Amino acid sequence: MAKTNSGRFFEDYSVGDVLTHAVPRTVGAGERALYHALYPARHALYSSDTFAQASGLAASPLDDMIAFHTVFGKTVPDVSLNAVANLGYAEGRWLKPVWPGDTLTSESEVIGVKQNSNGKSGVVYVRTTGRNQHGEAVLEYVRWVMVRKGNLDAPAPETVIPELNKVVPAGTLTVPEGLTFENYDFDLAGEPHRWGDYEVGEQIDHVDGVTIEEAEHMIATRLWQNTAKVHFDTSARPDGTRLIYGGHVISMARALSFNGLANAQMVVGLNAGAHANPCLAGDTVRAWSEVLDKAETAAPGVGAIRLRLVATKGGAPFQLRGEDGKYLPEVLLDLDYWALMPM
């Protein structure tokens, strides 16, 4: 028997398969330091123990995207090692804060498959759950990924496309236990804008840009233990480039959104997401946001705000699709998420 893992191909997946992903990961302050070195992350709740304690938490948790990347990275050898591209996300919820010292594991269930018309690849849908050392779910989400076929003669499976909520209902969002924004310090947070200052339909240009460097992308992808070949091996793509990990673009755009959304402190829901076009080293990422919805929560002084976050590599802000309905070529990411904000 072969001792090495060549990864699963499209024909290796069946609806109902449960994949237990290897290598638990204990996360700590090192992840926070590296995350803040890689991205211009400045949200106060994830930067300061004292700010977090004034907001009712025991200390500053690790960034929500650290939890996402860590849980996601564990799934790659079993889900997307032979991926052509990661296509989208839905029904994501952050269920508990991740604290320094927590150990995270991941498990995925295959909930859908669909072979592409070219017969060379197919789309696999999985629901992934990340848990801490106590067995408590800290994060769950659905993603779908295009995976190569290993045997082109393998018969196409019966198509199963899961029915997914287009939006995580606001009433199902989890607010961390004890969180309160009643005594929120807007000066320390960096901006005066609160939940009531934002209007549905409002658009915000986050102004700043960051050029993606090959070295930083490689550090980030290794940090999250993402082993997808397209991120490391230049022979894995026809044009000889290494595809920038989509999560790297998500974190960069989220960090850039601080300028205009400094008080959108915690990401708690992921409604939808699409990596619209590939990102490569040398691209300069910029971001803009649109307010899609708002909701109250039961936590004191805490509101939920639904935001569209768009990352681009050029072009004017607030441009998303062409006349044909397709994403413009400069659009890298279209992400729809819920965040918690002081009211």
C-alpha positions in Angstrom: 0.0 0.0 0.0 1.2 3.5 -0.8 2.2 5.4 2.3 1.7 8.9 0.9 -1.5 10.8 0.5 -2.3 12.0 -3.0 -5.6 13.6 -1.8 -9.1 12.8 -2.7 -10.5 13.4 -6.2 -14.0 14.2 -7.2 -15.1 10.6 -7.6 -13.9 9.7 -4.1 -16.7 11.7 -2.4 -20.2 10.5 -1.6 -23.0 12.4 0.1 -23.1 11.4 3.8 -19.3 10.8 4.1 -18.0 12.2 7.4 -14.3 13.3 7.3 -12.4 13.6 10.5 -9.5 15.9 9.8 -6.1 15.2 11.2 -3.7 17.2 13.4 -5.3 19.1 16.3 -3.9 22.6 16.6 -3.3 24.5 19.9 -3.5 28.2 19.2 -1.9 30.9 21.2 -0.6 34.5 21.3 1.8 33.6 18.5 -1.1 33.3 16.1 -2.4 36.7 17.1 1.1 38.3 16.6 1.5 36.7 13.2 -2.0 37.6 12.2 -1.5 41.2 13.0 1.8 41.2 11.2 0.3 39.8 8.1 -2.8 42.0 8.0 -3.4 45.6 9.1 -5.8 44.3 11.8 -6.8 46.9 14.4 -10.2 46.0 15.8 -9.9 46.8 19.5 -11.7 43.8 20.9 -9.1 41.5 19.4 -6.1 43.8 20.2 -6.5 44.6 23.9 -7.4 42.5 27.0 -8.5 45.6 28.9 -10.8 46.7 26.1 -12.3 43.2 26.0 -12.7 43.1 29.8 -14.5 46.5 29.7 -16.8 44.8 27.2 -17.7 42.0 29.6 -15.2 39.3 28.3 -12.5 37.6 30.4 -9.8 38.7 28.0 -9.3 39.4 24.3 -10.2 36.3 22.3 -8.3 35.4 19.2 -9.5 37.1 16.0 -12.6 35.4 14.4 -10.6 34.9 11.2 -7.8 33.0 13.1 -10.5 30.5 14.2 -11.8 30.3 10.6 -8.4 29.9 9.0 -7.3 27.2 11.5 -10.5 25.2 11.1 -10.4 25.6 7.4 -6.8 24.7 7.0 -7.4 21.3 8.6 -10.0 20.4 6.0 -7.7 21.0 3.0 -5.9 17.5 2.8 -9.3 15.8 2.8 -11.4 18.3 0.8 -9.4 20.5 -1.4 -5.9 19.1 -1.9 -6.8 18.6 -5.6 -9.0 21.6 -5.9 -9.2 23.8 -9.0 -10.8 26.6 -6.9 -12.7 27.2 -3.7 -16.1 28.6 -4.9 -18.3 29.8 -2.1 -19.5 29.8 1.5 -22.9 29.8 3.3 -24.5 29.2 6.7 -21.4 30.2 8.7 -21.7 30.9 12.4 -19.1 31.6 15.1 -20.5 29.9 18.1 -17.9 30.5 20.9 -14.8 32.6 21.2 -11.5 31.0 20.7 -9.0 31.8 23.5 -5.2 31.5 23.6 -4.5 27.9 24.7 -7.5 26.4 23.0 -7.0 23.3 20.8 -9.0 23.2 17.7 -10.1 20.2 15.6 -12.3 20.0 12.4 -14.8 17.6 11.0 -16.7 17.8 7.7 -19.7 16.1 6.2 -20.2 15.8 2.5 -23.7 17.2 1.8 -23.6 17.6 -2.0 -21.9 16.6 -5.3 -22.3 17.7 -8.9 -20.0 16.7 -11.8 -19.2 19.5 -14.2 -20.3 19.2 -17.8 -16.6 18.8 -19.0 -16.4 15.5 -17.1 -12.9 16.5 -15.8 -14.0 17.9 -12.4 -16.9 18.4 -10.1 -18.2 20.5 -7.2 -18.2 19.0 -3.7 -20.3 20.6 -0.9 -19.2 20.1 2.7 -20.4 21.3 6.1 -17.5 21.8 8.4 -17.5 22.1 12.2 -14.6 23.3 14.3 -14.5 22.2 18.0 -12.3 23.1 21.0 -10.7 20.7 23.4 -14.0 20.4 25.4 -15.8 19.2 22.3 -17.7 22.4 22.0 -18.5 23.7 18.5 -16.7 27.1 18.0 -17.5 27.5 14.3 -19.5 25.9 11.5 -19.9 26.7 7.9 -20.7 25.2 4.5 -18.3 25.6 1.5 -18.2 24.2 -2.0 -15.1 23.5 -4.0 -14.3 22.4 -7.5 -12.2 19.3 -7.4 -10.4 17.5 -10.3 -11.3 13.9 -11.3 -8.5 11.4 -10.9 -10.1 8.9 -13.2 -11.9 10.6 -16.1 -13.8 7.4 -16.9 -15.3 7.3 -13.4 -19.1 7.5 -13.7 -20.8 10.7 -12.7 -22.5 10.5 -9.3 -26.1 11.4 -8.8 -26.3 15.2 -8.5 -27.2 16.4 -5.0 -27.2 20.2 -4.5 -28.0 21.1 -0.9 -30.6 23.7 -0.1 -28.8 26.4 1.8 -30.1 29.5 3.6 -29.1 32.7 1.7 -28.8 34.5 5.0 -28.1 33.3 8.5 -31.2 34.5 10.4 -30.3 37.3 12.8 -32.0 35.5 15.6 -29.7 32.5 15.4 -26.5 34.6 15.7 -24.5 33.8 18.8 -23.4 36.7 21.0 -20.5 35.7 23.3 -21.6 35.2 26.9 -21.2 38.3 28.9 -20.5 40.7 26.0 -21.8 44.2 26.6 -21.2 47.5 24.8 -22.9 49.6 27.3 -19.6 51.2 28.4 -18.0 51.2 25.0 -15.0 53.5 24.6 -15.3 55.0 21.1 -12.0 56.9 21.4 -10.0 53.8 22.1 -11.9 51.9 19.4 -10.8 54.5 16.8 -14.1 55.8 15.3 -17.2 57.4 16.7 -19.7 55.6 14.4 -22.2 53.4 16.1 -24.9 51.0 14.9 -27.5 53.8 14.5 -25.2 55.8 12.3 -25.3 53.3 9.5 -28.2 53.1 7.0 -29.2 50.1 4.9 -27.9 50.7 1.4 -25.0 52.9 2.6 -21.7 52.2 0.8 -18.3 52.8 2.3 -15.0 53.1 0.4 -12.3 51.9 2.8 -9.7 53.9 0.9 -6.5 52.0 1.7 -4.8 49.3 -0.4 -2.2 46.6 0.3 -0.1 44.9 -2.4 0.0 41.2 -2.0 3.5 39.8 -1.6 4.4 36.2 -2.5 6.4 35.8 0.7 3.6 37.0 3.0 1.1 34.8 1.3 3.3 31.8 1.7 3.8 32.5 5.4 0.1 32.9 5.9 -0.8 29.7 4.0 1.7 27.7 6.0 0.5 29.2 9.3 -2.9 27.9 8.7 -1.5 24.5 7.5 -3.3 24.9 4.2 -1.7 22.3 1.8 -3.7 22.9 -1.4 -1.3 22.4 -4.3 -2.4 25.5 -6.2 -1.0 27.7 -3.4 2.5 26.2 -3.3 3.3 24.3 -6.5 3.7 26.4 -9.7 3.1 23.2 -11.8 -0.4 22.8 -10.4 -1.8 25.7 -12.5 -1.5 26.0 -16.3 -0.1 29.5 -16.2 2.7 28.6 -13.7 1.5 30.9 -11.0 0.6 30.2 -7.3 -3.0 31.1 -6.5 -3.3 33.3 -3.4 -5.3 31.5 -0.7 -8.8 33.0 -0.7 -8.7 33.3 3.1 -5.7 35.6 2.8 -7.9 37.9 0.7 -10.7 37.7 3.2 -8.5 38.7 6.1 -6.8 41.5 4.1 -10.2 42.9 3.1 -11.6 42.6 6.6 -8.6 44.4 8.1 -8.9 47.2 5.5 -12.5 47.6 6.4 -11.4 49.0 9.8 -11.3 52.4 8.0 -15.0 53.2 8.1 -16.1 50.1 10.2 -13.8 50.2 13.2 -16.7 49.4 15.5 -17.8 46.3 13.6 -15.9 44.4 16.2 -16.8 40.7 15.9 -17.7 38.6 12.9 -20.5 36.2 14.0 -22.2 35.1 10.8 -21.1 34.2 7.2 -24.1 34.4 4.9 -22.5 34.0 1.5 -19.1 34.4 -0.2 -17.6 34.0 -3.6 -14.0 34.2 -4.7 -14.9 35.9 -8.0 -11.5 36.0 -9.7 -8.1 34.7 -8.8 -5.7 36.8 -6.8 -2.0 36.6 -7.6 1.2 38.1 -6.1 1.6 41.7 -7.1 -2.1 42.5 -7.0 -3.1 45.5 -4.9 -6.1 44.7 -2.8 -8.6 47.4 -1.9 -12.0 47.1 -0.3 -15.5 48.6 -0.1 -18.6 47.7 1.9 -22.3 48.0 1.6 -24.8 47.9 4.6 -27.3 45.2 3.8 -29.3 44.9 7.0 -29.4 45.6 10.7 -30.8 43.8 13.7 -30.9 44.2 17.5 -29.6 41.5 19.8 -30.5 40.6 23.4 -27.0 41.7 24.6 -26.8 45.1 26.3 -25.8 47.8 23.8 -24.9 45.2 21.1 -26.4 45.4 17.6 -25.8 43.2 14.6 -25.0 44.7 11.2 -25.0 42.7 7.9 -22.4 43.9 5.5 -21.2 43.1 2.0 -17.4 43.2 1.8 -15.9 43.4 -1.7 -12.2 43.1 -2.4 -10.9 44.4 -5.7 -7.6 44.6 -7.5 -8.3 47.9 -9.3 -11.2 49.9 -10.7 -13.6 52.3 -9.1 -15.3 51.4 -5.8 -18.9 50.2 -5.7 -18.6 48.4 -9.1 -19.4 44.7 -8.8 -20.9 43.2 -11.9 -21.0 43.9 -15.6 -24.0 44.2 -17.9 -23.8 40.5 -18.4 -24.4 39.9 -14.7 -21.0 38.4 -14.2 -18.4 39.7 -11.7 -16.1 42.3 -13.1 -12.6 41.0 -13.7 -11.1 43.2 -11.0 -13.4 41.9 -8.3 -11.6 39.3 -6.1 -14.1 38.7 -3.3 -17.8 39.2 -2.6 -18.5 38.4 1.1 -21.7 38.8 3.0 -21.4 38.6 6.8 -22.9 39.7 10.1 -20.8 41.6 12.7 -21.5 42.9 16.2 -21.4 46.7 16.8 -22.2 49.1 19.7 -25.6 50.6 19.4 
